[in-house]
Amino acid sequence: MGNSQSAVSSAQLREAFVTFDKNNDKQIQSDEYAIALSNLGVRVDFKLCELCFRLVDTDKNTTISSAEFAKFIAQYEKSPQKDVFDMIACAADLNSDGFIDSQEMKTVQRYFIKCPVNLQDKQMPVQDFIVLLRNAYK
């Protein structure tokens, strides 16, 4: 059956998107996102869920389109632990370069004030960012 252990297929993406999009409006709202994560067994409090949602919603129209969802899933598939902190880190890496730069960190800090880092003009590897998030949220 070909490449079954690699990236998520288009059909799987569509199926996952439909699972999240309960009202079938071709967009995922924050309440649908929270419910879907819960149904998938991802235990996350409201603040972390809202942060992840806002980071995935790159056009900032308060919904997640299928394109935004696909980009996020592609990043998430690369993450090693696949927990809520990986979700946030993948969503925060807006340019998908494997690093959190100062602008990306400012975006995170806007929604998640427990992240006490000022990167200025530097970068942080995504894996270090995940450790930072885990420690900040203990």
C-alpha positions as CSV (number, residue, x, y, z in Angstrom):
1,M,0.0,0.0,0.0
2,G,2.9,2.3,-0.6
3,N,3.9,4.9,2.0
4,S,1.6,4.1,4.9
5,Q,4.1,5.1,7.6
6,S,5.0,8.6,6.3
7,A,3.1,11.8,6.2
8,V,-0.7,12.0,6.6
9,S,-2.5,11.4,3.4
10,S,-4.9,13.9,1.8
11,A,-7.8,11.6,2.6
12,Q,-6.7,11.3,6.3
13,L,-6.4,15.1,6.5
14,R,-9.9,15.5,5.1
15,E,-11.3,13.0,7.5
16,A,-9.6,14.6,10.4
17,F,-10.8,18.1,9.4
18,V,-14.4,16.8,9.1
19,T,-14.0,15.2,12.6
20,F,-13.1,18.7,14.0
21,D,-15.7,20.6,11.8
22,K,-18.8,19.5,13.6
23,N,-21.1,22.1,12.1
24,N,-19.9,21.3,8.5
25,D,-19.1,25.0,7.7
26,K,-15.7,24.2,6.3
27,Q,-14.0,26.0,9.2
28,I,-13.0,24.9,12.6
29,Q,-14.1,27.2,15.5
30,S,-12.4,27.2,18.9
31,D,-15.2,25.3,20.6
32,E,-15.0,22.6,17.9
33,Y,-11.2,22.5,18.3
34,A,-11.5,22.0,22.1
35,I,-14.1,19.3,21.8
36,A,-12.2,17.4,19.1
37,L,-8.9,17.5,21.1
38,S,-10.8,16.2,24.1
39,N,-12.4,13.4,22.0
40,L,-8.9,12.5,20.8
41,G,-7.8,12.1,24.4
42,V,-5.6,15.2,24.4
43,R,-5.9,16.6,27.9
44,V,-5.4,20.3,27.8
45,D,-6.8,23.2,29.8
46,F,-8.6,26.0,28.2
47,K,-5.7,28.5,28.1
48,L,-3.4,26.0,26.3
49,C,-6.1,25.0,23.9
50,E,-6.9,28.6,23.1
51,L,-3.2,29.3,22.6
52,C,-2.8,26.4,20.2
53,F,-6.0,27.4,18.3
54,R,-4.8,31.0,17.9
55,L,-1.4,29.9,16.6
56,V,-2.9,27.6,14.1
57,D,-5.3,30.3,12.9
58,T,-2.6,32.1,11.0
59,D,-4.9,34.5,9.1
60,K,-6.4,35.5,12.5
61,N,-10.0,35.3,11.3
62,T,-11.0,33.3,14.4
63,T,-11.5,30.0,12.5
64,I,-9.1,27.4,11.2
65,S,-9.3,26.7,7.5
66,S,-8.5,23.4,5.9
67,A,-5.2,24.9,4.6
68,E,-4.2,26.1,8.1
69,F,-5.2,22.7,9.5
70,A,-3.1,20.8,6.9
71,K,0.0,23.0,7.6
72,F,-0.4,22.4,11.3
73,I,-0.8,18.7,10.9
74,A,2.3,18.5,8.6
75,Q,4.4,20.2,11.3
76,Y,2.8,18.1,14.1
77,E,3.6,14.9,12.3
78,K,7.3,15.7,12.6
79,S,7.1,16.2,16.4
80,P,8.5,13.4,18.6
81,Q,6.1,13.2,21.6
82,K,2.9,14.4,20.0
83,D,1.6,16.0,23.2
84,V,0.0,19.4,23.8
85,F,3.4,21.1,24.1
86,D,4.4,19.7,20.8
87,M,1.2,21.0,19.3
88,I,1.9,24.5,20.6
89,A,5.5,24.5,19.5
90,C,4.5,23.3,16.0
91,A,1.9,26.0,15.8
92,A,4.3,28.6,17.1
93,D,6.9,27.8,14.4
94,L,5.0,29.9,11.9
95,N,7.6,29.7,9.2
96,S,8.3,26.0,9.7
97,D,12.0,26.4,10.0
98,G,12.5,24.4,13.2
99,F,13.2,27.4,15.3
100,I,11.2,29.9,17.3
101,D,12.4,33.4,16.5
102,S,11.7,36.6,18.3
103,Q,8.5,37.4,16.4
104,E,7.1,33.9,16.9
105,M,8.0,34.2,20.6
106,K,6.1,37.5,20.8
107,T,3.1,35.9,19.3
108,V,3.2,33.1,21.9
109,Q,3.7,35.6,24.7
110,R,0.7,37.6,23.6
111,Y,-1.5,34.6,24.4
112,F,0.6,32.7,26.9
113,I,2.2,34.9,29.5
114,K,3.9,32.0,31.4
115,C,6.6,32.0,28.7
116,P,9.3,34.3,30.3
117,V,11.8,34.5,27.5
118,N,12.9,37.5,25.4
119,L,14.7,36.2,22.4
120,Q,15.3,39.6,20.9
121,D,16.9,38.9,17.5
122,K,17.9,35.3,18.3
123,Q,16.3,31.9,17.7
124,M,15.6,28.9,19.8
125,P,15.3,25.3,18.5
126,V,11.7,24.1,18.6
127,Q,12.7,21.2,20.9
128,D,14.2,23.7,23.4
129,F,11.0,25.7,23.2
130,I,9.0,22.6,24.1
131,V,11.1,22.1,27.2
132,L,10.6,25.7,28.1
133,L,6.8,25.3,27.8
134,R,6.7,22.1,29.8
135,N,8.8,23.8,32.6
136,A,6.7,27.0,32.6
137,Y,3.5,25.0,32.8
138,K,4.4,22.7,35.7
